[in-house]
């Protein structure tokens, strides 16, 4: 039996996991994905003998563990795995008598042995006598946190256990009765002893967001005149203002993207830019155009799962030639652009071509007009997109069409130490119902979507297409 445990209240006394108390064999997997200082979380799971869902990557936002929390989890996990049968003891007893104020103890007994887990809720170290337990002759005691055998004083039938405990730290004691064995104990103690040579509090507890880098896009050969099917966008000053529409993350540092002029990722962005002239496709790349690319280049991706998934027998379905190509990954789109002598647009180029210079909310103006874009699909099945030229009334001030509400469009990619994510623009016609966790739409020109990239087979979607850009002479 397993369940998901949400953030437990933080106070001077660690709370008891209610499900674990009702059924000690029940495994609660605790999570606090937005925690930055997770010490309370880790003391809570150690005190209760439950699991932990680290969840550092939250749909593309890397909320990493601090070095201290990561090391604490490593040591807790080592103890939990070594003594897993004890952690589900039916005779688990939290809140054992502690000899120190602010130190809380749980007892996990088993046949011929017992484990005590200790957490120090104080902001200062607490060393010395921590607990006194009923002593059975010939019992051996071990400091399981520091990996050493103990020689406690025995006073009136009680073994008085002394342990060092760091500020906000942890401790563990194992008792083995005579004749009892703990498989793998010597190797486990060696491991814990090696870890304990570096005090937990010597690891940094400071949290900071991972820096991101914008993936480079090589310029194309400049062309003075707009190639066929493209629109020339004049040079000009542009106020680039956009925000991410991620479901979670508030307005914390680390959310969304980090543009080259910013010092960390954040949800809201504003930058006045001087843009050079460029040419952009009037419409998204169509199935017919992508078919020409396949036939001329012989392109086929190494990871081809879901590649052109809506085509039939290696070609677009009849009547779909003028619909935007979908089920193409970012890599597929880049391959097409390179073959065509083009490139994918920077996000601010896409927005400038869609918005012009007056900051409008939609390509056609500031007022929502549902008839200017494909009809919203709230059904259970993905319907084919509209033809790219089906809504000429939705053209931008520069005459660029099919920017919003038909298919999302690939633009930039950002990377950090652990994560790749793409900026999607324009939104799609599909709005699945029943859950607010579906990828939100961003029809407004001051909004974008952050799309976690995992692998081409996972990234391809029937809701994502692209258009291309060429540098102007």
JOZI-V153087 format. One record per residue. OMEGA is omega in whole degrees, -180 to 180 (NA if undefined). Layout:
<<OMEGA> <OMEGA>>
This chain:
<<178> <173> <-175> <179> <180> <-174> <179> <-180> <-178> <178> <-179> <-179> <178> <-179> <175> <175> <-172> <180> <179> <179> <-180> <180> <-174> <178> <-178> <-180> <174> <175> <-173> <176> <172> <-167> <179> <177> <175> <168> <-172> <-175> <177> <180> <-176> <175> <180> <-178> <-179> <-180> <-176> <-179> <-179> <-176> <-179> <175> <-173> <174> <177> <-179> <-175> <179> <175> <173> <-176> <177> <-169> <172> <167> <-180> <-180> <-179> <178> <179> <177> <180> <178> <-178> <177> <-179> <179> <180> <-178> <180> <180> <-175> <-177> <180> <179> <-177> <177> <179> <177> <-178> <178> <-179> <174> <177> <171> <-180> <178> <178> <-178> <175> <176> <175> <-176> <-168> <170> <178> <179> <-175> <175> <-179> <176> <-179> <177> <177> <173> <173> <-175> <174> <178> <-179> <-179> <178> <-180> <-180> <176> <180> <176> <-176> <-176> <-179> <175> <-176> <178> <-175> <173> <-175> <177> <175> <175> <-177> <-178> <170> <-174> <178> <-178> <173> <-179> <175> <-178> <174> <-175> <171> <177> <-176> <177> <177> <179> <173> <-178> <-173> <174> <180> <167> <177> <179> <173> <-177> <-172> <-170> <174> <178> <-180> <175> <173> <178> <177> <-180> <179> <179> <-180> <173> <-176> <176> <-175> <-179> <-180> <178> <-180> <177> <179> <-178> <178> <178> <179> <-175> <178> <175> <-179> <-179> <-176> <173> <175> <-176> <174> <-179> <178> <172> <-177> <175> <176> <178> <175> <176> <180> <-176> <172> <-178> <177> <176> <168> <-177> <178> <-176> <-179> <179> <176> <-179> <179> <-179> <-179> <177> <176> <-175> <173> <179> <176> <-175> <174> <-180> <-179> <-175> <177> <178> <-178> <178> <-176> <-178> <172> <177> <176> <-176> <169> <-177> <-179> <173> <-172> <174> <179> <-173> <-179> <-178> <-177> <175> <175> <175> <-173> <-172> <-173> <178> <-180> <174> <-171> <170> <-174> <173> <177> <177> <175> <180> <178> <177> <-179> <170> <177> <-175> <175> <-179> <180> <-180> <176> <176> <178> <-180> <-177> <-176> <-173> <-174> <-177> <170> <-175> <176> <175> <-171> <179> <-179> <179> <-180> <-172> <-179> <173> <-180> <-180> <174> <-179> <176> <175> <179> <-180> <-178> <-173> <-175> <175> <179> <176> <176> <-175> <174> <179> <174> <179> <178> <-180> <178> <179> <177> <-177> <180> <179> <-177> <-177> <-177> <176> <173> <-178> <162> <-178> <-178> <173> <178> <-176> <178> <179> <-179> <-167> <-173> <-173> <-175> <175> <-178> <-177> <-179> <-178> <-176> <-180> <-176> <-177> <179> <180> <-173> <-179> <-179> <-178> <-179> <178> <-180> <179> <178> <-178> <-178> <-178> <178> <178> <179> <176> <176> <171> <-174> <-178> <-174> <-175> <-178> <-180> <-178> <-176> <178> <178> <180> <179> <178> <-173> <177> <-178> <-170> <165> <177> <172> <171> <-179> <179> <170> <-172> <174> <176> <-179> <167> <-174> <-174> <-163> <168> <177> <-180> <173> <176> <-179> <168> <-179> <179> <-179> <-172> <177> <180> <-176> <174> <179> <177> <-179> <176> <-180> <-175> <177> <179> <-179> <-179> <-176> <173> <179> <173> <176> <175> <-172> <-180> <179> <-179> <178> <-179> <-179> <179> <-172> <-178> <-177> <174> <-179> <-176> <172> <-179> <170> <-171> <-179> <171> <177> <180> <177> <NA>>
